[in-house]
Amino acid sequence: MTTSAKREALLGATDIIAYYYGEKTVCPDCTKDLAAPYYLIDSPESFSTEQVLDEAAKTVGINRHDEDSYTSYEFPKVLYPDDLADGEHCFVCARPL
């Protein structure tokens, strides 16, 4: 079984596995750590990555449900298991995804 097949067996097709941020693949934890201070989110440790990004999107007027309306340089885009190739790692912490 390939790594991507194992990953899909553990995750559903709609589970967020990473984000595309500045044309780099970044894990959810690092995405949250990068976004929270940039968008001035208070107490990010008490929120999920998705909650932090929802709040940040509201702050800057980005519609996260329309990913064609912004670039990965403007705001992180969601990546699902099918979006990643085998052996991909987080650009920030190098954790395997």
Buried (B, 14 or more C-beta within 10 A) or exposed (E): EEBBEEBBEEEEEEEBBBBBBEEBBBBBEBBBBBBBEEBEBEEBEEBEBBEBBEBBBEEEEBEBEEBEEBEBEEBBBBBBBEBBEEEBBBBBEEEEB
